[in-house]
Amino acid sequence: MRRRSFVLVCLLGCSSVDSAPNLGGTAAAPPTPTSAQIPKSEVERDLGLELTRASSGAMDEERDPRLDVWLVNKSTTRSHPVVLSNDGSESGWREPHTFFAVELQRPSGAWETAPEMGGIRCGLYAQDWTKDIVTLAPGQRVKMPWMTYPHSQIGDATKIRISAIYEYGAHARDKTKVPPLLHPMPEYRVMSAPMELPIEHPYALEVRLKGALPTTPESSIASAVDVIIENRTRGTLPVGTSESGAQLWFEVKLADPGPEGDGGTSLFLRTEPTYASKDILAAGARRSLVSAATKTDVVWELPKGRITKLRALWRIWDKDTKDDGNANVRRVESPWTDVPQPR
């Protein structure tokens, strides 16, 4: 599975990082004869990817599993010039293209490819990939930068299987634009052995429809819907409402999804928390996340069309995340709930 990316070109506040010295230089050079290239089969035999993780704990949806990816030269006799990943590699915009293949095991036991994650990112990236060339000596390994696991929509999955993938060559076919050090390198692809992790579902979310959904921004939702969260564990868990540091939003399915076939949209979004929750939910406890103060977003409007199903999604940060990315994010979604249709 390759991660899809939708480009948002940013004029301000965007930057890219050059992570490695330009060992090979950028001067144009005549192409290397094909006969001088190392056979692809030998490169893919010598190089490999390793996926490691410091923790052996279960994975939770949207919580960073803290994976490290290593590019390894398994040869005992030959060095190889390689390009390290950088900003843009995850999108395939530069060398190398690095990404993850993700599979999920459902309660039935069947494995399936995880749903692709869309996203919006800056259009600026580290275009000069020749600055990220390093040479791996026999037996040497290097940690791959800019390889962050893209969080998957886990749903009811019980296990996850993750593999890291490194592809080189799509942007290096014109050898006159490639440093001489890389001329012997063919196009190649290496993939790590899969890492299989159990998935835990510490929270459960339930939606209760009470009346018609609001139709205007900044409207109270208390008369329309309630959302109940439950702690399924034997310990306490952080909890919060959209007024106390968590996010609560809804998605719908339409009877006629329109030309794009999407069928879903965000309905409510109250906060973007940047701090740790102060409240906790006891083991086995249940709590409503909706009060009279819970309102639709200031730019929200009810989608056009007949709504047939609705679900709630809730997300919280349980620690200060200034330096910890998504490591402390917890997220849960409710099952789809049928929306009664007018007679």
Order of alpha helices (4+ residues) and beta strands (2+ residues): beta-alpha-beta-beta-beta-beta-beta-beta-beta-beta-beta-beta-beta-beta-beta-beta-beta-beta-beta-beta-beta-beta
